[in-house]
Amino acid sequence: MTASLPLMSNSDPILREKQIAFMEQKLLELSRKAGLSNVPKLYISRHERLANVNIFQHSISIGEQFLFLWQQGKFNEEDVEATLAHEIGH
């Protein structure tokens, strides 16, 4: 489940929901591959620039800036999946 935050001014809300759904699905897949018993919670953060993991709260934070850059085409789905895999690897 994601935390609901106001959108960045140039953000497309429909695309943002698709991005979140994609990341939640990838977190599920990657968690299974890593043998995790629990899927980390996904949070969208105004304060995080890109991505961060909190191992004590079993969560991954993705920054609004990350989503915005993805919307602009600076990242693609493989980049996003690699970022999530990196965070799970912590």
Residue frames as a rotation matrix with the C-alpha (Angstrom) as fourth column:
MET 1
0.583 0.813 0.000 0.00
0.813 -0.583 0.000 0.00
0.000 0.000 -1.000 0.00
THR 2
-0.401 -0.749 0.528 1.30
0.755 -0.596 -0.272 3.43
0.519 0.290 0.804 -0.85
ALA 3
-0.314 0.236 -0.920 1.09
0.640 -0.663 -0.389 6.66
-0.701 -0.711 0.057 1.03
SER 4
0.376 0.524 0.765 -1.01
0.910 -0.366 -0.197 9.24
0.177 0.769 -0.614 -0.76
LEU 5
-0.328 -0.543 -0.773 0.75
0.571 -0.766 0.296 12.53
-0.753 -0.344 0.561 -1.40
PRO 6
0.629 0.489 -0.604 -0.09
-0.144 -0.690 -0.709 15.58
-0.764 0.533 -0.364 -3.49
LEU 7
0.599 -0.373 0.709 1.19
0.786 0.441 -0.432 15.34
-0.152 0.816 0.558 -7.04
MET 8
-0.525 -0.758 -0.386 4.09
0.492 -0.641 0.590 17.37
-0.694 0.120 0.710 -8.34
SER 9
-0.042 0.587 -0.809 2.75
-0.339 -0.770 -0.541 20.21
-0.940 0.252 0.231 -10.46
ASN 10
-0.211 -0.098 -0.973 3.75
-0.975 -0.046 0.216 18.58
-0.066 0.994 -0.086 -13.78
SER 11
-0.897 -0.198 0.395 2.71
-0.251 0.964 -0.086 15.07
-0.363 -0.176 -0.915 -12.77
ASP 12
-0.362 0.772 -0.522 0.06
-0.674 0.171 0.719 13.05
0.645 0.612 0.458 -14.62
PRO 13
-0.208 0.284 0.936 -2.17
-0.922 0.263 -0.284 11.38
-0.327 -0.922 0.207 -11.98
ILE 14
0.850 0.523 -0.063 -3.24
-0.508 0.782 -0.362 8.49
-0.140 0.340 0.930 -14.25
LEU 15
0.416 -0.791 -0.448 0.34
-0.231 0.384 -0.894 7.74
0.879 0.476 -0.023 -15.22
ARG 16
-0.392 -0.547 0.740 1.39
-0.838 -0.120 -0.532 8.00
0.380 -0.828 -0.412 -11.57
GLU 17
0.338 0.598 0.726 -1.16
-0.810 0.578 -0.099 5.32
-0.479 -0.555 0.680 -10.59
LYS 18
0.931 -0.064 -0.360 0.16
-0.198 0.739 -0.644 3.08
0.308 0.671 0.675 -13.39
GLN 19
-0.011 -0.998 0.056 3.71
-0.483 -0.044 -0.875 3.64
0.876 -0.037 -0.482 -12.15
ILE 20
-0.275 -0.037 0.961 2.73
-0.958 0.097 -0.271 2.70
-0.083 -0.995 -0.063 -8.60
ALA 21
0.747 0.603 0.279 0.88
-0.557 0.797 -0.233 -0.43
-0.363 0.019 0.932 -9.79
PHE 22
0.663 -0.592 -0.459 3.94
-0.205 0.446 -0.871 -1.44
0.720 0.672 0.175 -11.84
MET 23
-0.313 -0.859 0.405 6.26
-0.657 -0.112 -0.745 -0.97
0.685 -0.500 -0.530 -8.85
GLU 24
0.055 0.407 0.912 3.98
-0.932 0.349 -0.100 -2.89
-0.359 -0.844 0.398 -6.49
GLN 25
0.950 0.287 -0.125 3.85
-0.312 0.848 -0.428 -5.80
-0.016 0.446 0.895 -8.94
LYS 26
0.345 -0.904 -0.252 7.64
-0.213 0.186 -0.959 -5.76
0.914 0.384 -0.128 -9.36
LEU 27
-0.284 -0.410 0.866 8.13
-0.922 -0.130 -0.364 -5.64
0.262 -0.903 -0.341 -5.59
LEU 28
0.575 0.573 0.584 6.00
-0.684 0.728 -0.041 -8.76
-0.449 -0.376 0.811 -5.28
GLU 29
0.932 -0.233 -0.279 7.95
-0.051 0.676 -0.736 -10.57
0.360 0.700 0.617 -8.01
LEU 30
0.086 -0.985 0.151 11.37
-0.368 -0.172 -0.914 -9.47
0.926 0.024 -0.377 -6.76
SER 31
-0.031 -0.028 0.999 10.53
-0.999 0.016 -0.030 -10.33
-0.015 -0.999 -0.029 -3.15
ARG 32
0.878 0.379 0.291 9.59
-0.364 0.925 -0.107 -13.85
-0.310 -0.012 0.951 -4.20
LYS 33
0.708 -0.670 -0.222 12.82
0.028 0.341 -0.940 -14.21
0.706 0.659 0.260 -6.20
ALA 34
-0.191 -0.811 0.553 14.81
-0.592 -0.355 -0.724 -13.01
0.783 -0.466 -0.412 -3.18
GLY 35
-0.314 0.128 -0.941 13.04
0.472 0.881 -0.037 -15.49
0.824 -0.456 -0.337 -0.91
LEU 36
-0.899 0.041 0.436 11.56
-0.349 -0.670 -0.655 -12.81
0.265 -0.741 0.617 1.33
SER 37
-0.684 0.687 -0.245 8.65
0.729 0.629 -0.270 -13.88
-0.031 -0.364 -0.931 3.51
ASN 38
0.287 0.762 -0.581 7.14
0.619 -0.610 -0.495 -10.37
-0.731 -0.217 -0.646 3.45
VAL 39
0.095 -0.164 0.982 6.88
0.892 -0.425 -0.157 -7.95
0.443 0.890 0.106 0.56
PRO 40
-0.757 -0.395 -0.520 8.24
0.597 -0.742 -0.304 -4.52
-0.266 -0.541 0.798 1.55
LYS 41
0.414 0.869 -0.272 5.66
0.696 -0.495 -0.521 -1.73
-0.587 0.026 -0.809 1.75
LEU 42
-0.380 -0.466 0.799 5.96
0.877 -0.455 0.152 0.90
0.293 0.759 0.582 -0.95
TYR 43
0.340 0.422 -0.840 5.83
0.639 -0.759 -0.122 4.57
-0.690 -0.496 -0.528 0.01
ILE 44
0.199 -0.238 0.951 5.96
0.778 -0.551 -0.301 7.62
0.595 0.800 0.076 -2.20
SER 45
0.211 -0.271 -0.939 7.95
0.860 -0.405 0.310 10.38
-0.464 -0.873 0.148 -0.54
ARG 46
0.952 0.068 0.298 8.27
0.193 -0.890 -0.413 14.09
0.237 0.451 -0.860 -1.12
HIS 47
0.730 -0.672 0.122 11.54
-0.548 -0.469 0.693 14.06
-0.408 -0.573 -0.711 0.82
GLU 48
0.114 -0.676 0.728 13.32
0.275 0.726 0.630 11.15
-0.955 0.129 0.269 -0.86
ARG 49
-0.137 -0.230 -0.963 14.98
-0.757 -0.603 0.252 12.13
-0.639 0.764 -0.092 -4.13
LEU 50
-0.430 -0.067 -0.900 15.27
-0.768 0.552 0.325 8.69
0.475 0.831 -0.289 -5.71
ALA 51
0.532 0.594 -0.604 14.86
-0.197 0.780 0.594 5.57
0.824 -0.197 0.532 -3.58
ASN 52
-0.489 -0.631 0.602 15.64
-0.772 -0.007 -0.635 4.28
0.405 -0.776 -0.484 -0.11
VAL 53
0.067 0.468 -0.881 15.01
0.157 0.867 0.473 1.19
0.985 -0.170 -0.015 1.98
ASN 54
-0.128 -0.065 0.990 14.12
-0.950 -0.279 -0.141 1.01
0.285 -0.958 -0.026 5.66
ILE 55
-0.505 -0.152 -0.850 14.95
-0.172 0.982 -0.074 -2.53
0.846 0.108 -0.522 6.77
PHE 56
-0.993 0.112 -0.043 13.44
0.061 0.163 -0.985 -2.01
-0.103 -0.980 -0.169 10.21
GLN 57
-0.289 0.941 -0.175 10.03
-0.536 -0.311 -0.785 -1.02
-0.793 -0.133 0.594 8.84
HIS 58
-0.450 0.046 0.892 10.21
0.544 0.806 0.233 -3.42
-0.709 0.590 -0.388 5.85
SER 59
0.682 0.718 -0.139 9.56
0.376 -0.508 -0.775 -0.58
-0.627 0.476 -0.617 3.44
ILE 60
-0.455 -0.721 0.523 10.92
0.865 -0.217 0.453 1.06
-0.213 0.659 0.722 0.33
SER 61
0.339 0.489 -0.804 10.47
0.247 -0.870 -0.426 4.78
-0.908 -0.054 -0.416 -0.31
ILE 62
-0.223 -0.308 0.925 10.42
0.975 -0.069 0.212 6.11
-0.002 0.949 0.316 -3.84
GLY 63
-0.587 -0.086 -0.805 10.80
0.300 -0.947 -0.117 9.84
-0.752 -0.310 0.581 -4.28
GLU 64
0.571 0.814 -0.105 8.32
0.280 -0.313 -0.907 11.91
-0.772 0.488 -0.407 -6.23
GLN 65
0.191 -0.604 -0.774 11.34
-0.778 -0.574 0.256 13.17
-0.599 0.553 -0.579 -8.19
PHE 66
-0.767 -0.445 0.463 12.00
-0.163 0.832 0.530 9.57
-0.621 0.331 -0.710 -9.29
LEU 67
-0.050 0.847 0.529 8.42
0.676 0.419 -0.607 9.22
-0.736 0.327 -0.593 -10.55
PHE 68
0.668 0.279 -0.690 8.63
-0.164 -0.849 -0.502 12.56
-0.726 0.449 -0.521 -12.32
LEU 69
-0.263 -0.857 -0.444 11.89
-0.779 -0.083 0.621 11.60
-0.569 0.509 -0.646 -14.06
TRP 70
-0.691 0.121 0.713 10.33
0.307 0.942 0.137 8.30
-0.654 0.313 -0.688 -15.08
GLN 71
0.411 0.911 0.030 7.35
0.492 -0.194 -0.849 10.18
-0.767 0.364 -0.528 -16.56
GLN 72
0.540 -0.282 -0.793 9.79
-0.590 -0.799 -0.117 12.33
-0.601 0.531 -0.597 -18.53
GLY 73
0.969 -0.138 -0.205 11.45
-0.060 0.672 -0.738 9.22
0.239 0.727 0.643 -19.97
LYS 74
0.212 -0.938 0.275 14.71
-0.919 -0.287 -0.272 9.62
0.334 -0.195 -0.922 -18.04
PHE 75
-0.664 -0.290 0.689 14.13
-0.530 0.833 -0.160 6.09
-0.527 -0.472 -0.707 -16.64
ASN 76
-0.238 0.634 -0.735 12.43
-0.704 0.409 0.581 3.12
0.669 0.656 0.349 -18.24
GLU 77
0.745 0.647 0.164 10.71
-0.583 0.512 0.630 0.10
0.324 -0.565 0.759 -16.65
GLU 78
0.542 -0.622 -0.566 13.97
0.479 0.781 -0.400 -1.89
0.691 -0.054 0.721 -16.58
ASP 79
-0.481 -0.707 0.518 15.67
-0.013 -0.586 -0.811 0.94
0.877 -0.397 0.273 -14.68
VAL 80
0.072 0.612 0.788 12.81
-0.890 -0.318 0.328 1.03
0.451 -0.725 0.521 -12.19
GLU 81
0.903 0.250 -0.349 12.94
-0.129 0.933 0.336 -2.75
0.410 -0.259 0.875 -11.71
ALA 82
0.093 -0.957 -0.276 16.72
0.517 0.283 -0.808 -2.60
0.851 -0.068 0.521 -11.22
THR 83
-0.456 -0.206 0.866 16.29
-0.476 -0.766 -0.433 0.16
0.752 -0.609 0.251 -8.63
LEU 84
0.514 0.725 0.459 13.72
-0.808 0.228 0.544 -1.87
0.290 -0.650 0.702 -6.71
ALA 85
0.781 -0.296 -0.550 15.92
0.262 0.955 -0.142 -4.96
0.567 -0.033 0.823 -6.89
HIS 86
-0.292 -0.926 0.240 18.83
0.176 -0.299 -0.938 -2.95
0.940 -0.232 0.250 -5.55
GLU 87
-0.236 0.270 0.933 16.75
-0.834 -0.550 -0.051 -1.73
0.499 -0.790 0.355 -2.61
ILE 88
0.844 0.534 -0.051 15.47
-0.455 0.763 0.459 -5.24
0.284 -0.364 0.887 -1.86
GLY 89
0.421 -0.770 -0.480 19.09
0.316 0.620 -0.718 -6.42
0.850 0.151 0.504 -1.92
HIS 90
-0.338 -0.513 0.789 19.84
-0.573 -0.553 -0.605 -4.30
0.747 -0.656 -0.107 1.12
